[in-house]
């Protein structure tokens, strides 16, 4: 499956059982080697960076979602959120809709991003309960992907990004123990200078009461390589 676009941007919508759609995620190659990533909260409108978690180190092969965040440790931020961004010189930051504090969580990798750059970002999006998302109105944006989502489930995305010339599919297949073609749960996105592979999964929730302690909204978690075997993780709630 491909998510190829004229504007090198794309959106992911959730299609509910009643046929309505909600917004979840967007990606855009703003300029060469310049990538913007956006996440929607449950309202589908301008969101806030509600809270953040302490940075943690994990093993390079850890699946982020097997090392659960403690919701009690979430620090309240409650500032207008614009997008996450990755820049040609290797810089990452979060852009806020805040005049006093516009760019936060700045990090920079040692090497700049080029067409041959290996996977330089591996991050996860975990939705809230699908039933909590407000349906959007109007026509869906062009260059979009629709994911069927049951109301009593959450949607989990894993997004890996590399330079356009790097064989990212080979790495994904090796790491995910895939032989042959990528399954339909994997989506390819191609920009002009960057590309990504997205893995999309629906996770049924049998006991929704477990969400009472979780801050409402969409979780975004980023992995930043420190060494070959260690990564720094940053986690956020957007709503």
Secondary structure as the mmCIF struct_conf table of DSSP 4:
data_model
#
loop_
_struct_conf.conf_type_id
_struct_conf.id
_struct_conf.beg_label_comp_id
_struct_conf.beg_label_asym_id
_struct_conf.beg_label_seq_id
_struct_conf.end_label_comp_id
_struct_conf.end_label_asym_id
_struct_conf.end_label_seq_id
STRN STRN1 UNK A 2 UNK A 4
TURN_TY1_P TURN_TY1_P1 UNK A 6 UNK A 7
BEND BEND1 UNK A 8 UNK A 8
STRN STRN2 UNK A 9 UNK A 15
TURN_TY1_P TURN_TY1_P2 UNK A 17 UNK A 18
BEND BEND2 UNK A 19 UNK A 19
STRN STRN3 UNK A 21 UNK A 31
TURN_TY1_P TURN_TY1_P3 UNK A 32 UNK A 33
STRN STRN4 UNK A 34 UNK A 39
TURN_TY1_P TURN_TY1_P4 UNK A 42 UNK A 43
BEND BEND3 UNK A 44 UNK A 46
STRN STRN5 UNK A 48 UNK A 52
STRN STRN6 UNK A 56 UNK A 59
TURN_TY1_P TURN_TY1_P5 UNK A 60 UNK A 61
HELX_RH_3T_P HELX_RH_3T_P1 UNK A 64 UNK A 66
BEND BEND4 UNK A 67 UNK A 67
HELX_RH_3T_P HELX_RH_3T_P2 UNK A 71 UNK A 73
HELX_LH_PP_P HELX_LH_PP_P1 UNK A 74 UNK A 74
STRN STRN7 UNK A 75 UNK A 86
TURN_TY1_P TURN_TY1_P6 UNK A 88 UNK A 89
BEND BEND5 UNK A 90 UNK A 90
STRN STRN8 UNK A 91 UNK A 96
BEND BEND6 UNK A 97 UNK A 97
BEND BEND7 UNK A 99 UNK A 100
STRN STRN9 UNK A 103 UNK A 108
BEND BEND8 UNK A 110 UNK A 111
TURN_TY1_P TURN_TY1_P7 UNK A 115 UNK A 116
STRN STRN10 UNK A 121 UNK A 126
HELX_RH_3T_P HELX_RH_3T_P3 UNK A 130 UNK A 132
BEND BEND9 UNK A 133 UNK A 133
HELX_LH_PP_P HELX_LH_PP_P2 UNK A 134 UNK A 136
BEND BEND10 UNK A 138 UNK A 138
HELX_LH_PP_P HELX_LH_PP_P3 UNK A 139 UNK A 141
BEND BEND11 UNK A 142 UNK A 143
STRN STRN11 UNK A 144 UNK A 148
TURN_TY1_P TURN_TY1_P8 UNK A 151 UNK A 152
STRN STRN12 UNK A 153 UNK A 163
TURN_TY1_P TURN_TY1_P9 UNK A 164 UNK A 165
BEND BEND12 UNK A 166 UNK A 166
HELX_RH_AL_P HELX_RH_AL_P1 UNK A 168 UNK A 175
TURN_TY1_P TURN_TY1_P10 UNK A 176 UNK A 177
BEND BEND13 UNK A 180 UNK A 181
HELX_LH_PP_P HELX_LH_PP_P4 UNK A 182 UNK A 183
TURN_TY1_P TURN_TY1_P11 UNK A 184 UNK A 185
STRN STRN13 UNK A 186 UNK A 190
BEND BEND14 UNK A 192 UNK A 193
STRN STRN14 UNK A 194 UNK A 204
BEND BEND15 UNK A 206 UNK A 206
HELX_RH_3T_P HELX_RH_3T_P4 UNK A 208 UNK A 212
BEND BEND16 UNK A 213 UNK A 214
HELX_LH_PP_P HELX_LH_PP_P5 UNK A 215 UNK A 215
BEND BEND17 UNK A 216 UNK A 217
STRN STRN15 UNK A 218 UNK A 225
BEND BEND18 UNK A 226 UNK A 229
STRN STRN16 UNK A 230 UNK A 238
#
